[in-house]
Amino acid sequence: MKKILFQDTSLRDGFQSVFGARALTKDFIPAIEAARAAGITHFEAGGGARFQSLFLYCGESAFDMMDQFRSAAGPEARLQTLARGISVVALGQQPRDMIDLHARMFKKHGMTRIRNFDALNDVRNLTYSGQCITDAGLEHEVVISMMELPLGCSGAHDPEFYIKTLRDILDAGVPYHSVCFKDASGTSNPRKVHETFKQARKLLGDEVEIRMHTHDTCGTGVAQYLAAIEGGCDGICVGRAPLSGGTAQPDLFSMWHVLKGTDYTLDIDVAKIMEANLVAKECFKDYFFPPEALAIDSEVIFSPMPGGALTANTMMMRDTGTFHLYPQVIKAMAECVARGGFAASVTPVSQFYFQQAYANATQGPWKKMTDGYGQMVLGYFGRTPVPPDAEIVNIASEQLGRPVFTGDPLDIIEPGIPAARKILQDNGLPVTDENIFIIGALATKGGNKGLDFLKGQFSINVRKVEKKAKKAAAAAAAPVAPAAAASATGDYTVMVNGVRYDVQVAEGTGQILSAQPAAAASAPAAAAPVVGTEIPAPIPGNVLNIPVALGQAVAEGDLLVVLEAMKMETPIKSPMAGKILSIDIAKDSVVHAGQVMMTIG
């Protein structure tokens, strides 16, 4: 029987697919140790959204996490991370020096293999990054990105397209250790998968390791894997309870069971892995599992949303109070894919699709061309599989003020290390390779979140249910005398979604006795209303930056506020010359569409 290799993706892609990549390292170290004791030797350990999320949501360094992962997994384990071609672990394009630094830093911090993919399947984007990975002494797993096209679309994402991409990789001389076909949305038809692997095996011969990666988002993951195995696949990615199925990878036990009676097997000790799963369940018993992460969503077939991006986006929609718009955004995403050139729905393009769909749903179709999607259709991330819709290209060029680009994106990106080094020096921070990469990978137009992290300016946003449950249990069990409950109260002012409330709470039980908007206390009673031009928020989002001050003179077109939603920054510029009469929001607060942010007069 052929033993099918497997990689445990629970503690990387599982985190991204279920928790929006928000998981604290200290919480899952016992799960790694238990998996090691159960005989698992190949783990996905970092990269992708797990690099960004640690700095943005967990208050941790991704490099420290990788060191701890290596220590817990042991020196012999194979640890894999993800890279996005020319974007590596950022959402934007990275320069050559940062791509090289990425490989060297991940090698330094214990990784064995980098699975390197390009959402556009533009082989140029895999060539330089693949060479850097190989030169750093890491295994380079080169990837062909897969998905199913929306209804009525054709011209790419069929076996012929994938095999042509594989031939282009071979003809370009891209160095590789293994080949992976990656379906981040889990939407590829199983028969298409089988035919692709059958042809790839014939082209590559019997010695090259060929793997497949998918998600169970629309319920076809196990069928895809079985089709791939029967077509010549050597290895698959699987999850384990409680981080398997749904938006995550198909479950290890499910695949083991499906292979019974075939010529293939997964070489596992069932009893030991059951024990490891119990440890993992204990590690995450206090985490919030979004319902959409655990469910099968067959409509994703028509709007290929990756499992790893779905919950990251729904988490952010919850943060900004727009989760009710999710069905509308997913529907709009199909048009973004159909008119965008058929780049695979995998990071960063999956985020570009979702951001544009979000903008179309909240601001009107194509009223706002988002930066990532616009740059993609204009060619600044490389060549899309088919030419994007001409109307969309024209809209992007007009709104972004950039022409169509047909060259190699790496040729027009300035080196990143000198600029990052200067930022560290100017802020009195240690100039280490790690810090240089953090600055480069987390830079945005509205600021630098890597710099914020290194300066200690970060918050932790990991959704758990443990505190709420414990308080509720304590309140229910606490014997409080009626007289004490009536007299022992506390008065507080709290802010919810940018609105202040006066709240009276019963001490000891935490029962809310009264709550009302604190409008009367927000301004002096005698203050005259501010008269001027109000600046409303065009979209819901987080206030990332307010580069102006009360009383400051501004010119027409000056930047007033930077909002962030779905990892997309929206600059708000002044419609007129004048003076800032009021600022009604605060940095890091949440605003709703139409909410007045400031007044100019």
C-alpha positions as CSV (number, residue, x, y, z in Angstrom):
1,M,0.0,0.0,0.0
2,K,1.2,3.5,-0.7
3,K,1.6,5.6,2.4
4,I,0.2,9.1,1.8
5,L,2.3,11.8,3.4
6,F,0.4,14.3,5.5
7,Q,1.1,17.7,7.1
8,D,-0.8,18.8,10.1
9,T,-2.0,22.4,9.4
10,S,-4.2,22.7,12.5
11,L,-1.8,25.1,14.2
12,R,-1.4,27.6,11.3
13,D,-4.0,27.3,8.6
14,G,-6.5,26.1,11.3
15,F,-5.9,29.2,13.3
16,Q,-6.3,31.4,10.2
17,S,-9.4,29.5,9.0
18,V,-11.2,29.3,12.3
19,F,-10.0,32.2,14.4
20,G,-9.0,34.7,11.7
21,A,-5.4,33.8,12.6
22,R,-5.7,35.2,16.1
23,A,-4.3,32.7,18.6
24,L,-1.8,33.3,21.4
25,T,1.3,31.2,21.4
26,K,1.2,30.3,25.1
27,D,-2.2,28.8,24.6
28,F,-1.2,26.2,22.0
29,I,2.3,25.0,23.0
30,P,0.8,22.0,24.8
31,A,-1.0,21.0,21.6
32,I,2.3,21.0,19.7
33,E,3.9,18.8,22.3
34,A,1.0,16.4,22.3
35,A,1.0,16.1,18.5
36,R,4.8,15.4,18.7
37,A,4.1,12.7,21.3
38,A,1.5,11.2,18.9
39,G,4.1,10.7,16.2
40,I,3.2,13.7,14.0
41,T,6.4,15.1,12.4
42,H,5.3,17.6,9.8
43,F,3.6,20.8,10.8
44,E,2.6,24.1,9.2
45,A,4.0,26.6,11.6
46,G,3.8,30.1,10.3
47,G,3.8,32.6,7.5
48,G,0.7,33.8,5.7
49,A,-1.7,35.7,7.8
50,R,-0.2,34.2,10.9
51,F,2.8,36.6,10.5
52,Q,0.7,39.7,10.4
53,S,-1.9,38.7,13.0
54,L,0.6,38.1,15.7
55,F,1.8,41.7,15.6
56,L,-1.6,43.2,14.9
57,Y,-3.9,41.2,17.1
58,C,-1.8,39.1,19.5
59,G,0.8,41.5,20.7
60,E,3.5,39.0,19.9
61,S,6.5,38.7,17.5
62,A,6.0,36.1,14.8
63,F,9.8,35.3,15.1
64,D,9.4,34.5,18.8
65,M,6.4,32.3,18.0
66,M,8.4,30.3,15.4
67,D,11.2,29.8,17.9
68,Q,8.8,28.4,20.5
69,F,7.1,26.2,17.8
70,R,10.4,24.7,16.9
71,S,11.3,24.1,20.5
72,A,8.0,22.3,21.2
73,A,8.0,20.3,17.9
74,G,11.5,19.1,18.4
75,P,14.7,19.3,16.3
76,E,13.7,16.7,13.8
77,A,10.2,18.0,12.8
78,R,9.6,19.5,9.4
79,L,8.1,22.9,9.9
80,Q,6.6,24.7,6.9
81,T,5.6,28.4,6.4
82,L,3.8,30.1,3.6
83,A,5.1,32.8,1.2
84,R,3.1,34.8,-1.4
85,G,5.7,35.1,-4.1
86,I,6.7,38.8,-4.4
87,S,4.5,39.7,-1.4
88,V,6.1,37.1,0.9
89,V,4.2,37.7,4.2
90,A,2.9,41.2,3.3
91,L,-0.2,42.2,1.3
92,G,1.7,44.5,-1.0
93,Q,4.7,43.9,-3.3
94,Q,8.0,43.6,-1.6
95,P,11.4,44.6,-3.0
96,R,14.1,42.1,-3.8
97,D,16.2,42.7,-0.7
98,M,13.1,42.1,1.6
99,I,12.3,38.9,-0.3
100,D,15.8,37.6,0.3
101,L,15.7,38.7,4.0
102,H,12.4,36.9,4.5
103,A,14.0,33.6,3.5
104,R,17.0,34.1,5.7
105,M,15.0,35.1,8.7
106,F,12.6,32.2,8.4
107,K,15.6,29.8,8.1
108,K,17.2,31.4,11.2
109,H,14.0,30.9,13.2
110,G,13.7,27.2,12.7
111,M,11.7,26.7,9.5
112,T,12.4,23.7,7.2
113,R,10.3,24.5,4.1
114,I,8.5,27.4,2.5
115,R,5.5,26.7,0.4
116,N,5.6,29.5,-2.2
117,F,2.6,30.5,-4.3
118,D,1.5,33.3,-6.6
119,A,-2.2,34.2,-6.8
120,L,-1.8,35.2,-10.4
121,N,0.2,32.1,-11.4
122,D,2.7,34.5,-12.9
123,V,5.9,32.4,-13.0
124,R,8.0,35.5,-12.8
125,N,6.8,36.1,-9.3
126,L,8.0,32.6,-8.2
127,T,11.4,32.7,-9.8
128,Y,13.4,35.2,-7.7
129,S,11.6,34.3,-4.4
130,G,12.1,30.6,-5.1
131,Q,15.8,31.2,-5.7
132,C,16.1,33.1,-2.4
133,I,14.4,30.3,-0.5
134,T,16.7,27.7,-2.0
135,D,19.8,29.9,-1.4
136,A,18.8,30.2,2.3
137,G,19.0,26.4,2.7
138,L,15.3,25.9,2.9
139,E,13.1,23.4,0.9
140,H,11.2,25.3,-1.8
141,E,7.8,23.9,-2.5
142,V,6.6,25.7,-5.6
143,V,2.8,26.1,-6.0
144,I,0.2,26.2,-8.7
145,S,-2.9,28.0,-7.3
146,M,-6.3,26.5,-8.1
147,M,-10.0,27.4,-7.8
148,E,-13.3,27.1,-9.6
149,L,-14.4,30.1,-11.7
150,P,-17.8,31.8,-11.2
151,L,-20.7,30.7,-13.4
152,G,-20.3,31.6,-17.0
153,C,-16.6,32.1,-16.9
154,S,-13.9,30.2,-18.8
155,G,-10.4,30.6,-20.2
156,A,-8.4,29.5,-17.1
157,H,-8.5,27.2,-14.1
158,D,-8.8,24.0,-16.0
159,P,-6.3,21.1,-16.2
160,E,-4.8,22.6,-19.4
161,F,-4.1,25.9,-17.6
162,Y,-2.5,24.3,-14.6
163,I,-0.3,22.0,-16.6
164,K,0.8,24.9,-18.8
165,T,1.7,26.8,-15.6
166,L,3.7,23.8,-14.4
167,R,5.5,23.7,-17.8
168,D,6.3,27.4,-17.5
169,I,7.8,26.8,-14.1
170,L,10.0,24.0,-15.4
171,D,11.0,26.0,-18.5
172,A,11.9,29.0,-16.3
173,G,14.3,26.9,-14.2
174,V,12.6,27.7,-10.9
175,P,14.5,25.7,-8.3
176,Y,12.1,23.5,-6.3
177,H,12.1,20.6,-3.8
178,S,8.5,19.6,-4.3
179,V,5.3,20.8,-6.1
180,C,2.0,21.6,-4.6
181,F,-1.4,22.3,-6.1
182,K,-3.2,24.7,-3.7
183,D,-6.9,25.3,-3.7
184,A,-7.5,27.9,-0.9
185,S,-11.2,28.1,-1.5
186,G,-11.8,24.3,-1.8
187,T,-13.9,24.8,-4.8
188,S,-12.1,22.9,-7.6
189,N,-14.2,20.1,-9.1
190,P,-12.7,16.7,-8.0
191,R,-12.6,15.4,-11.6
192,K,-10.6,18.4,-12.6
193,V,-8.3,17.8,-9.7
194,H,-7.8,14.1,-10.7
195,E,-7.0,15.0,-14.3
196,T,-4.6,17.7,-13.2
197,F,-2.6,15.4,-11.0
198,K,-2.6,12.6,-13.6
199,Q,-1.0,14.9,-16.1
200,A,1.3,16.5,-13.6
201,R,2.6,13.0,-12.5
202,K,3.2,12.1,-16.1
203,L,5.1,15.4,-16.7
204,L,7.2,15.2,-13.5
205,G,7.9,11.5,-13.3
206,D,7.8,9.3,-10.2
207,E,10.5,10.9,-8.1
208,V,9.1,14.4,-7.6
209,E,7.0,14.8,-4.5
210,I,3.5,16.3,-5.5
211,R,1.2,17.5,-2.8
212,M,-2.3,19.0,-2.6
213,H,-3.8,21.6,-0.2
214,T,-7.4,22.4,0.1
215,H,-10.2,23.5,2.5
216,D,-13.5,21.9,3.3
217,T,-15.4,25.2,3.0
218,C,-17.9,24.0,0.4
219,G,-17.9,20.4,1.6
220,T,-15.8,18.8,-1.2
221,G,-12.3,18.7,0.4
222,V,-12.2,14.9,1.1
223,A,-13.4,14.2,-2.5
224,Q,-10.7,16.5,-3.9
225,Y,-8.0,14.7,-1.9
226,L,-9.2,11.3,-2.9
227,A,-9.2,12.4,-6.5
228,A,-5.7,13.8,-6.2
229,I,-4.4,10.6,-4.6
230,E,-5.9,8.5,-7.3
231,G,-4.3,10.8,-9.8
232,G,-0.8,10.4,-8.3
233,C,-0.6,12.8,-5.3
234,D,2.0,12.0,-2.6
235,G,0.9,14.2,0.3
236,I,-2.0,16.2,1.6
237,C,-2.7,18.8,4.3
238,V,-5.1,17.8,7.1
239,G,-6.5,19.3,10.2
240,R,-7.3,17.8,13.6
241,A,-10.2,18.5,16.0
242,P,-11.1,21.1,17.0
243,L,-9.4,22.9,14.0
244,S,-10.6,20.8,11.1
245,G,-13.5,20.7,8.6
246,G,-15.6,23.7,7.7
247,T,-13.3,26.6,6.6
248,A,-10.2,24.6,7.7
249,Q,-8.6,21.5,6.2
250,P,-10.4,18.1,5.9
251,D,-9.9,16.1,9.1
252,L,-7.1,13.6,9.5
253,F,-9.4,10.9,10.7
254,S,-11.9,11.5,8.0
255,M,-9.2,11.0,5.3
256,W,-7.9,7.9,7.2
257,H,-11.4,6.5,7.1
258,V,-12.0,7.3,3.4
259,L,-8.8,5.5,2.4
260,K,-9.9,2.2,4.0
261,G,-10.2,-0.5,1.4
262,T,-8.1,1.3,-1.1
263,D,-4.5,0.9,-2.1
264,Y,-3.5,3.9,0.0
265,T,-3.2,4.6,3.7
266,L,-2.3,7.2,6.3
267,D,0.3,5.8,8.7
268,I,-1.0,7.0,12.0
269,D,-1.5,5.7,15.6
270,V,-5.2,6.4,16.0
271,A,-5.3,6.1,19.8
272,K,-2.3,8.5,20.3
273,I,-3.8,11.1,17.9
274,M,-7.1,10.9,19.8
275,E,-5.1,11.8,23.0
276,A,-3.4,14.7,21.1
277,N,-6.8,15.9,19.9
278,L,-8.1,16.0,23.5
279,V,-5.2,18.2,24.5
280,A,-5.9,20.5,21.6
281,K,-9.6,20.8,22.5
282,E,-8.5,21.7,26.1
283,C,-6.1,24.4,24.7
284,F,-8.9,26.1,22.8
285,K,-11.9,25.5,25.0
286,D,-12.1,29.2,25.8
287,Y,-11.8,30.5,22.2
288,F,-14.7,31.9,20.2
289,F,-15.5,29.6,17.3
290,P,-17.4,31.6,14.7
291,P,-20.4,29.7,13.4
292,E,-19.4,30.4,9.8
293,A,-16.1,28.7,10.4
294,L,-17.7,25.4,11.4
295,A,-20.3,25.2,8.6
296,I,-20.4,24.1,5.0
297,D,-21.2,26.9,2.6
298,S,-22.0,25.5,-0.8
299,E,-22.5,29.0,-2.3
300,V,-18.8,29.6,-2.0
301,I,-18.5,27.5,-5.1
302,F,-19.8,30.5,-7.1
303,S,-17.9,33.1,-5.2
304,P,-14.6,31.4,-4.3
305,M,-13.8,32.8,-0.9
306,P,-10.8,31.0,0.7
307,G,-11.4,29.4,4.1
308,G,-8.4,31.1,5.5
309,A,-9.7,34.5,4.5
310,L,-13.4,34.0,5.3
311,T,-13.2,34.1,9.0
312,A,-10.4,36.7,9.0
313,N,-12.9,38.9,7.1
314,T,-15.9,38.1,9.2
315,M,-13.9,38.8,12.4
316,M,-13.1,42.2,11.0
317,M,-16.7,42.8,10.0
318,R,-17.7,42.0,13.5
319,D,-15.1,44.5,14.8
320,T,-16.6,47.2,12.6
321,G,-20.2,46.3,13.1
322,T,-20.9,45.3,9.5
323,F,-21.2,41.5,9.8
324,H,-24.8,41.8,8.6
325,L,-23.5,42.8,5.2
326,Y,-21.5,39.5,4.7
327,P,-24.0,37.8,2.3
328,Q,-24.2,41.0,0.2
329,V,-20.4,41.2,0.0
330,I,-19.9,37.5,-0.9
331,K,-22.4,37.9,-3.8
332,A,-20.5,41.0,-5.0
333,M,-17.3,39.0,-4.9
334,A,-18.3,36.8,-7.9
335,E,-18.3,39.9,-10.1
336,C,-14.9,41.0,-8.8
337,V,-13.5,37.6,-9.8
338,A,-15.2,37.5,-13.1
339,R,-14.0,40.9,-14.2
340,G,-10.6,40.9,-12.5
341,G,-8.7,38.5,-14.8
342,F,-9.2,35.2,-13.0
343,A,-6.3,35.5,-10.5
344,A,-6.7,32.7,-8.0
345,S,-8.6,33.5,-4.8
346,V,-5.7,33.2,-2.5
347,T,-3.8,35.8,-0.5
348,P,-3.3,38.6,-1.3
349,V,-5.7,38.5,-4.2
350,S,-8.5,36.9,-2.2
351,Q,-8.3,39.9,0.1
352,F,-8.3,42.2,-3.0
353,Y,-11.5,40.5,-4.2
354,F,-13.1,40.8,-0.8
355,Q,-12.0,44.4,-0.3
356,Q,-13.4,45.5,-3.6
357,A,-16.6,43.5,-3.0
358,Y,-16.9,45.2,0.4
359,A,-16.4,48.6,-1.2
360,N,-19.0,47.8,-3.9
361,A,-21.5,46.7,-1.3
362,T,-21.0,49.7,1.1
363,Q,-20.3,52.5,-1.4
364,G,-21.9,51.4,-4.6
365,P,-20.5,49.3,-7.5
366,W,-17.1,50.5,-8.6
367,K,-17.6,53.9,-7.0
368,K,-14.4,53.3,-5.0
369,M,-11.6,51.3,-6.6
370,T,-9.6,49.8,-3.8
371,D,-5.8,50.0,-4.0
372,G,-5.0,46.3,-4.1
373,Y,-7.6,45.3,-6.7
374,G,-6.9,48.3,-8.8
375,Q,-3.1,47.7,-8.8
376,M,-3.8,44.0,-9.7
377,V,-5.9,44.8,-12.8
378,L,-3.4,47.4,-13.9
379,G,-0.6,44.9,-13.8
380,Y,1.4,46.0,-10.8
381,F,1.3,42.5,-9.2
382,G,2.1,40.7,-12.5
383,R,0.1,39.2,-15.3
384,T,-3.4,37.9,-14.6
385,P,-4.3,34.6,-16.3
386,V,-6.6,36.4,-18.7
387,P,-6.8,40.2,-19.4
388,P,-9.1,42.0,-16.9
389,D,-12.3,43.6,-18.1
390,A,-11.4,46.8,-20.1
391,E,-14.0,48.9,-18.3
392,I,-12.6,47.9,-14.9
393,V,-9.1,48.6,-16.1
394,N,-10.1,52.1,-17.2
395,I,-11.9,52.8,-13.9
396,A,-8.8,51.7,-11.9
397,S,-6.5,53.8,-14.0
398,E,-8.6,56.9,-13.6
399,Q,-9.3,56.5,-9.9
400,L,-5.7,55.5,-8.9
401,G,-4.1,57.8,-11.3
402,R,-1.8,55.1,-12.7
403,P,-1.3,53.7,-16.2
404,V,-1.4,50.0,-17.2
405,F,1.9,48.3,-16.4
406,T,3.2,45.3,-18.4
407,G,6.7,44.8,-17.0
408,D,8.1,42.8,-14.1
409,P,6.9,44.4,-10.8
410,L,10.2,43.7,-9.1
411,D,11.9,46.1,-11.4
412,I,10.1,49.2,-10.2
413,I,10.2,48.6,-6.4
414,E,12.8,50.5,-4.5
415,P,15.0,48.6,-2.0
416,G,13.4,48.2,1.4
417,I,16.2,47.6,3.8
418,P,17.8,51.1,3.8
419,A,14.4,52.8,4.4
420,A,13.5,50.3,7.2
421,R,16.9,50.8,8.8
422,K,16.5,54.6,8.8
423,I,13.0,54.3,10.5
424,L,14.5,52.2,13.2
425,Q,17.4,54.6,13.8
426,D,15.1,57.6,13.8
427,N,13.0,56.0,16.5
428,G,15.9,54.8,18.6
429,L,15.0,51.1,18.1
430,P,17.5,48.2,17.7
431,V,18.6,47.8,14.1
432,T,18.3,44.0,13.8
433,D,17.4,41.9,10.7
434,E,14.2,40.9,12.4
435,N,13.2,44.5,13.1
436,I,14.1,45.5,9.6
437,F,11.9,42.8,8.2
438,I,9.0,43.7,10.6
439,I,9.2,47.3,9.5
440,G,9.2,46.4,5.8
441,A,6.5,43.8,6.0
442,L,4.0,45.8,8.0
443,A,4.3,49.2,6.3
444,T,1.1,50.7,4.9
445,K,0.3,54.1,3.3
446,G,-1.4,55.1,6.5
447,G,1.4,54.3,8.8
448,N,3.7,51.4,9.9
449,K,2.1,48.8,12.2
450,G,5.5,47.1,12.6
451,L,6.9,50.4,14.1
452,D,3.8,50.6,16.3
453,F,4.5,47.1,17.6
454,L,8.2,47.7,18.2
455,K,7.3,50.9,20.2
456,G,4.8,49.0,22.3
457,Q,1.8,50.6,20.7
458,F,-0.4,47.6,20.1
459,S,-3.6,46.0,21.5
460,I,-4.6,42.4,21.9
461,N,-7.8,41.4,20.1
462,V,-8.2,37.6,20.5
463,R,-11.8,36.6,20.8
464,K,-12.5,34.3,23.8
465,V,-15.6,33.4,25.6
466,E,-13.9,32.3,28.9
467,K,-14.2,35.6,30.7
468,K,-17.8,36.2,29.9
469,A,-18.8,32.7,30.8
470,K,-16.9,32.8,34.1
471,K,-18.5,36.1,35.1
472,A,-22.0,34.8,34.2
473,A,-21.4,31.6,36.3
474,A,-20.0,33.7,39.2
475,A,-23.0,36.0,39.1
476,A,-25.5,33.1,39.0
477,A,-23.8,31.4,42.0
478,A,-23.0,34.4,44.2
479,P,-25.3,34.6,47.2
480,V,-25.9,38.4,47.6
481,A,-28.2,39.8,50.3
482,P,-31.0,42.0,48.9
483,A,-30.0,45.0,50.9
484,A,-26.3,44.8,49.8
485,A,-27.3,44.4,46.2
486,A,-29.4,47.5,46.4
487,S,-26.8,49.7,48.0
488,A,-23.5,48.5,46.7
489,T,-23.3,50.0,43.2
490,G,-20.6,51.5,41.0
491,D,-21.0,54.2,38.4
492,Y,-19.0,53.9,35.3
493,T,-18.6,55.6,31.9
494,V,-17.9,53.1,29.1
495,M,-17.5,53.6,25.3
496,V,-19.1,51.2,22.9
497,N,-18.4,51.7,19.2
498,G,-17.4,55.2,19.8
499,V,-20.4,56.2,21.9
500,R,-20.1,56.9,25.6
501,Y,-22.6,55.5,28.1
502,D,-23.2,56.2,31.8
503,V,-23.6,52.7,33.4
504,Q,-24.6,51.8,37.0
505,V,-23.5,48.3,38.0
506,A,-24.3,46.2,41.1
507,E,-20.9,45.5,42.7
508,G,-20.4,41.8,43.4
509,T,-22.8,40.5,40.8
510,G,-21.9,42.7,37.8
511,Q,-25.6,43.2,37.1
512,I,-26.3,46.4,35.0
513,L,-28.8,48.4,36.8
514,S,-29.1,51.3,34.3
515,A,-27.3,52.5,31.1
516,Q,-27.9,55.6,29.1
517,P,-26.0,57.6,26.5
518,A,-23.7,60.1,28.2
519,A,-24.6,62.9,25.8
520,A,-25.1,65.4,28.5
521,A,-21.6,64.8,29.9
522,S,-19.8,64.8,26.6
523,A,-19.7,68.6,26.3
524,P,-20.2,71.7,28.6
525,A,-23.8,72.6,28.8
526,A,-23.2,76.2,27.7
527,A,-21.1,75.3,24.7
528,A,-22.5,76.6,21.4
529,P,-23.0,74.1,18.6
530,V,-20.2,73.9,16.1
531,V,-21.3,75.3,12.8
532,G,-19.4,74.3,9.7
533,T,-18.9,71.6,7.1
534,E,-19.3,68.2,8.6
535,I,-17.0,65.4,7.4
536,P,-18.9,62.0,7.6
537,A,-17.3,58.6,7.5
538,P,-18.0,57.2,4.0
539,I,-17.6,53.6,5.2
540,P,-17.6,51.8,8.6
541,G,-14.2,51.1,9.9
542,N,-11.4,51.6,12.5
543,V,-9.8,55.0,12.8
544,L,-6.2,54.3,11.9
545,N,-4.8,57.8,12.0
546,I,-5.8,61.4,12.5
547,P,-3.0,63.6,11.1
548,V,-4.6,66.9,12.0
549,A,-5.3,68.8,15.2
550,L,-8.1,70.9,16.6
551,G,-7.7,74.5,15.3
552,Q,-5.3,73.5,12.5
553,A,-5.7,75.2,9.1
554,V,-6.1,72.8,6.2
555,A,-6.2,73.2,2.4
556,E,-8.5,71.5,0.0
557,G,-7.2,67.9,-0.5
558,D,-5.3,67.7,2.8
559,L,-5.5,64.3,4.6
560,L,-7.9,64.4,7.5
561,V,-8.4,60.8,8.6
562,V,-7.3,57.4,7.6
563,L,-9.9,54.7,8.1
564,E,-9.2,50.9,7.9
565,A,-11.6,48.2,7.1
566,M,-10.8,44.7,5.8
567,K,-7.1,45.5,5.9
568,M,-8.0,48.3,3.4
569,E,-7.0,51.9,4.2
570,T,-9.3,54.7,3.1
571,P,-7.9,58.2,3.2
572,I,-10.4,61.0,3.9
573,K,-9.3,64.3,2.4
574,S,-10.6,67.8,3.1
575,P,-13.3,69.0,0.6
576,M,-12.4,72.6,1.3
577,A,-9.9,75.0,2.8
578,G,-10.6,76.0,6.4
579,K,-9.9,75.3,10.0
580,I,-10.6,72.2,12.1
581,L,-13.4,73.3,14.4
582,S,-14.1,69.9,16.0
583,I,-12.7,66.4,16.1
584,D,-15.4,64.0,17.1
585,I,-13.5,60.7,16.9
586,A,-10.4,59.2,18.5
587,K,-7.6,57.1,17.1
588,D,-8.4,53.3,17.3
589,S,-12.1,54.0,17.7
590,V,-14.8,52.5,15.4
591,V,-17.0,54.7,13.2
592,H,-20.1,53.8,11.3
593,A,-21.0,55.0,7.8
594,G,-22.3,58.5,7.9
595,Q,-21.0,59.2,11.4
596,V,-19.6,62.8,11.7
597,M,-15.8,62.6,12.3
598,M,-14.9,66.3,12.3
599,T,-16.2,69.7,11.3
600,I,-14.3,72.3,9.2
601,G,-15.2,76.0,9.0
